[in-house]
Amino acid sequence: MSEIPLHFKTITEVSELIKAKHISPVEVTTAILERIDRLDGRLKSYATVMVDHAMRAARKAESEITAGTYRGPLHGVPVAVKDLCFTKGVRTMGGSHALAEHVPDFDSTVVAKLEASGSVLLGKLNLTEGAMGGYNPRFQIPINPWNAERFAGASSSGSGVATAAGLCYGSLGSDTGGSIRFPAAHCGTVGLKPTWGRVSRYGVLALAESLDHVGPLTRSSADAGIVLEAISGSDPEDPTSLPAPVPNMLEGIDNGVAGLRIGLDLQYATNGIDPELAEAVLAGVRVLEDLGAEIVEVELPDIDPYVAAWPVLCSAEAVVAHEATYPA
């Protein structure tokens, strides 16, 4: 085993150890649960830790793998989901005290797909109220694991914090206007907002249904592909889900970026942007260029009208989504 601590290994790394039977799902799950117990009182990423559920899933995965049944790279790997995703028999509060006693009697499609992958669900992660702008004062606010004085990234902040701090190997967040991308950027993880409809939203508390996306936060790009492939696909329960087949998300992952054409609108990436953030983006572009990618100048349309329209659309749809509990 490498010198990277077990809790900071990627899904790719820990799944290879599990598949080769160098470590068991029960050992991995126990280690992560102990880490949650030690650190999350300070970091506040989890709304609900599902200890018994996680250990049952870990024992089941271990039994299957020992018997020669291996489901894939998430089998036996501990993960967590934003507390918008319905989980049968487990409260799903969406950061709202009005839903503090809300216990679904079915799993959301994404939770069911994670279970089908053989992953171990550790628990539900904290978020802003209803995945919008602010936190309910009765709920805990996740703390950036690298600097408590820094922002943790708003809506999917629990997902960003737990993934960055090694309190899960990957997590699900949701993104309506940046809520996967912000915590990924602030906490230092990979965040992927998928194509709308690629991932079913059935059983996920809505903010604005025409804008909501569910996607992964992980510690590597390959891991994001693993999780996205597991949760993607057409769903008869969600008529907005894409009917197209799910591609192999890791195809070509080891081929490098030589010859890949990447568009860059320099003004879009730097004008009006915090200089440190703009330089980070450009440093990433230079790395890609040094690795052989072709950087192509492009010009994106003016984003200002769309930015101005977003709060109007989101707020109008949120009123409909939360009609039963608003303003409580």
N, C-alpha and C positions, 0 to 999 in steps of 0.2 A: 504494500500500500504506500502511496506517495505521502509526503509530509503535510499535504493539505488536510486539515482536520476533517473528520467524517461529516460534521454538520455543514461544512462549506464545500463539499464536493458537489459536482454537477449531477443532474439526473443521469446523464450519459455515464459518468464515472461510477456512481453508486449502483446503477442498474447492472453494470458489468460485474461488479463484486457480488451482487445478489445472484445473478445468473450463474456465475462460476461457483456459487456456494461458499465463497470466502467469508461472507457475512450473511446473516439471516434477516428477513424482514422484521422479525421480532426484536432482534438486537438493534437494528436501525431505528425502529419505531420507539423502542424504550429510550434510546439515547436522545432522540429529538424531543420526546415528551419530558424528559428530565431537564433538557435545556430550556424548554418553554417554562417549566416550573421555576427554574432559576432566574430567568431573565425577563419574562413577560410581565411580571409585576411592575417593572420599570418601563418597558417598551410599549405595553398596552396594545399589542396588535390583535389579540384574540378577543372576540366577544364571547365565544363559547369553545372550550376545549373538550373534545369528545373522546375522553380517555378510554372508556370501555369499548366504544365502537371501534376506535383505532386498533386496540389490541386484538379484538376479534378478527378484524380485517387482516392484521399482520399474521396472526396464527393461521388463518385460512390461506393466505398467500404462501406462507412457508410450507404448509401441507401440500399445496398444489405443486409447488416447485420441486419439493422433495420427491413427489410422485412422478415427476417428469413432465408436468404440464406447465409450460412457460408462456404467458400471454403476450409478452412484449416488454419494452423498456420502462413502462410504468409499474410493472408487476412488483408489488411489495414496497413501492417507493412512497414515503409519506408526503402528502400534499395538503393544501387547505384551500378554502373558497371564501370569497367575499360574502358577507352575511346578507346578500340579496337572493342567493340561490337556495330555493326550497330544498330542505333535507328532511326526509320522512322521520317524524318523531322527535325532531330537534328544532328548537325555536329558531325562527328566521325573522329578525327584527328590522332589518334594513336601516339600522341606526336611529329608529324612531321609537320613542317610549310608548306611542299609541299601539305599537305592534309587539310590545314586550312579552305578551302571552300568546303570540301567534306561532302555533306548532302545526306545520303542514302534515297532511296524511299521504303525501306522495313526494317523490324526488323530482327535482328539475331535470330536464334532459341532460344538462351538462354534468350534474352529479351522477346520474345513472350511467353516463358514458365513462366517467372516471372510475366508477365501480366496476364496469365491464372490463376496463383496462387492467384491473387487479390492483390499482393504487390503494393506498391507505389514507383515508380521510381523517385528518387530525382535528379539524374543527372549522369554525366560522370566524371570519375576520372583520374587524371594526371598520367603519366607514362614516362619512358625513351623513346627516339625516336624509334618507331617501335618495342618497347619492347626489344630492345637490350641493349647495355652497358651504353650509356651516354644520357644526356638530350640535346634537342635542345636549343641553347642559347636564343632563343626567347620565350621559354616556362618556366613556373614557376616550381621550384623544391620543392616537398613536404618536410615538416619539421617534424622530429620526435616529436610527441606531448609531450614526457616525458623529452626530453633533446635536445635542438636545435643544440647542438654540435655533436650529435650522428647521425649515418647513419639511413635512413628510409627504406632501403631495396631494392633499385634499381627498377626494371621494374614495379611491381604492388605496388609501394610505395604509390600512392594516395589511393589505396584500403586499405592498412595497416593503414595509418594515419587516414583516415576517420572512419574506424571501431573502432580503438583504442580510438579515441578522442570523440566518441559518436556523430559523424556527420552522422551516418546511423546505422542501427541495424545489417547489414551484407552487404557484397559486393562481387562482382565477380572480380577475378583476372585471369591472365593466367600464365602458368609455362612452360617454354621451357628448362630451366636449373637451376631453383631455384626461379623463380620470384613470386610464391605464398609463398614458404617456407621462403625466406629471409625476406620479409616485415613482415610476421607473427612473425618470431623470433625477429626481431629488434623492432617491435612496441608492442609486447606482446599480440597477438591475436592467435586464432586457424586458421591455414591454412591447406587446404587439397588439395593435387594434386591427382585427381582421376585416376583410371585406364584409359589408353589411349583408346578413343572411347566411354567411358561411357557417355560423354557429347558432344553433337554436336558442331562442330566448324563452322557450316554454318553461314556466315555473321559476322565472327570474323576475323579482319585483321591478316594475317599470319605473323609469323616470320620464323619458319621452320616447315613445315606441318607434317613431320613425328615425330616431337618432341613436338608439341604444345598441351597443355592441358588447359581447362577452369575449374575453381573450386572456392569454396567459401573461404572467410575470414570472421570469426565471432568472437563473444566473449565467446562462449562455444562450446564444442564438439557436444552436442545435436543440437545446432543451425546449425552447419556445416552439420549435417545429414539432417536437415529440408531443407536447401537450396540445397544441393546436390540432394536430392530426387526430388525436384521441377524442376531442370534443366536437369536431366538425361533422357536418353531414346533414342531409335532408331529414326533416322531421314532420310527420303528418300532423303533429300537435301544433306546429308553428307554420302557418301558410306563407310566411315571409321567408322561410328558410330556402336556400338555394337548392334546386334539384340536381345540380351538377355533381358528379362523383368527386369524392375527396382524393386529391392527389397525394402522392408520396412526398411529404413535406421535407424529407431529408435527401431526396434525390439530388445528386451532384454536390452535396454539402462539403465533400473533401476535395473538390476540384479547384478550389481557390477562385479568385476574382479576375485573373488575367483575361483580358479581352471583354470583360463585362462593361457595358456602356451605362454610365450613371449620370443622370441629369442634375445640374446644379444651377439654380437661379441665385446668383450671388447677392443681389439686392434683397430678395425674399429672406435669405438666410442671415443677413447682417443688418439691414436697415431698421433702426428702431429697436434692435435687440441688445440686451445687456452684453457689453463687450466680452466678458469672460465666457458667456454662453456661446456667442458667435464664434469666438476663437476655438472653443471646444468642437463645434461643428466642423469648422475648417480644418482643424487638426485631424479629425476623423477622415475627412475627404483626402487629405494628403497621405494618410496611411493607405487608403484604398488605391490611390494613384501609384504610390511606391510599390504596391503589390501587383501592379499591372492593369488595373482598371482604367478605362478611358473615361475621362470626365468631360461631359458635353454641356456646353452652355445652353440653358433653356430660359424661357421667360414665362412665368406663371401669370395667370390673370390676377387682377387687383382683388385682394382678399377682403378689403374693408366692408363691402356691402354684405358679404356672407357672415362676417363676424358680427355685424350689426343685427342681422336677422336671427342669429342663433338664440339669444336670450328670449326673443319674442316667441319663436317656435317651441323652444324647450319649456318655457313657463306655461304656455297654453296647453301643451300636452301633459305637463306635470299636474296641472289642475285636474285634468280628467283622470289621470292615473291614481291620484291621491284623494279623489272626491269623497271616498267613504270615511277617511280619517282627518282630512283637513278641516279646520285649522289645528286640531289637537296634536 
